[in-house]
Amino acid sequence: MNRGEQEDTTIYKVVVNHEEQYSSGLRPRESSRWRDVGKSGLKDECLAYIKEVWTDMRPLSLRKKMEEMARQQESSTSEER
C-alpha cells in the first residue's frame, strides 16, 4: 500500500468563529476568533457534522443586517396603510 492509499486516521476538531462560520482542523485555532464546538473525529465525520449544522452560509452580521432591513421595510409598509 503506498502513501496515497493509506487511510487517514487523523482526528480533527470542528471550530466556529464569531460570524458563525465553521471549519475543521487538526487542533483548535490559536486565535480567539475561533472556538471549539465540542465535535471531533475523522475528517469525513467532522465535515458531515458541519454540513448538518451550518445550514445558512451567510455570516451572522449579514443575517442580522438583512433582518433589520426587513423589519424596517415592514414598518414603513405598515405606516403607508
Legacy VTK file of the C-alpha trace (Angstrom):
# vtk DataFile Version 3.0
C-alpha trace
ASCII
DATASET POLYDATA
POINTS 81 float
0.000 0.000 0.000
1.509 3.310 -0.984
1.218 6.530 0.966
-1.727 7.816 -1.107
-3.770 4.698 -0.340
-3.341 4.833 3.444
-6.476 5.531 5.431
-6.489 8.943 7.143
-6.935 8.287 10.858
-6.189 11.869 11.900
-8.585 13.306 14.487
-9.922 16.747 13.563
-11.809 19.329 15.645
-14.742 21.443 14.497
-14.489 25.139 15.329
-16.740 28.149 14.761
-15.924 31.853 14.595
-17.759 34.996 15.735
-19.626 35.101 12.400
-20.919 31.531 12.962
-18.767 30.159 10.142
-17.489 26.612 10.660
-14.162 24.960 9.934
-12.286 21.819 10.896
-8.648 21.480 11.746
-6.057 19.362 13.450
-6.100 21.448 16.604
-8.122 24.370 17.956
-7.213 27.669 16.344
-4.785 29.804 18.306
-6.883 32.887 17.616
-9.661 33.938 19.962
-11.825 34.305 16.839
-12.390 30.521 16.774
-13.931 28.371 19.486
-14.163 24.617 19.780
-17.750 23.371 19.357
-17.019 20.066 21.082
-17.117 17.887 17.979
-14.072 15.910 16.932
-13.488 12.845 14.804
-12.274 11.679 11.444
-12.287 14.273 8.654
-15.429 12.866 6.995
-17.283 12.858 10.330
-16.367 16.490 11.008
-17.358 17.569 7.501
-20.695 15.729 7.811
-21.340 17.495 11.127
-20.552 20.886 9.603
-22.861 20.153 6.655
-25.655 19.265 9.087
-25.389 22.293 11.386
-24.172 25.052 9.054
-27.315 25.479 7.003
-27.064 29.223 6.358
-23.724 30.172 4.833
-24.247 33.912 5.288
-22.107 35.495 8.021
-24.005 36.366 11.215
-23.515 40.117 10.688
-25.112 39.907 7.228
-28.076 37.871 8.519
-28.677 40.434 11.277
-28.444 43.343 8.825
-30.898 41.678 6.434
-33.337 41.006 9.300
-33.075 44.653 10.368
-33.733 45.849 6.821
-36.747 43.533 6.525
-38.189 44.905 9.796
-37.674 48.477 8.587
-39.333 47.663 5.270
-42.252 46.028 7.062
-42.578 49.024 9.390
-42.586 51.550 6.562
-45.117 49.484 4.616
-47.409 49.382 7.680
-47.151 53.160 8.104
-48.181 53.745 4.470
-51.505 51.971 5.025
LINES 1 82
81 0 1 2 3 4 5 6 7 8 9 10 11 12 13 14 15 16 17 18 19 20 21 22 23 24 25 26 27 28 29 30 31 32 33 34 35 36 37 38 39 40 41 42 43 44 45 46 47 48 49 50 51 52 53 54 55 56 57 58 59 60 61 62 63 64 65 66 67 68 69 70 71 72 73 74 75 76 77 78 79 80
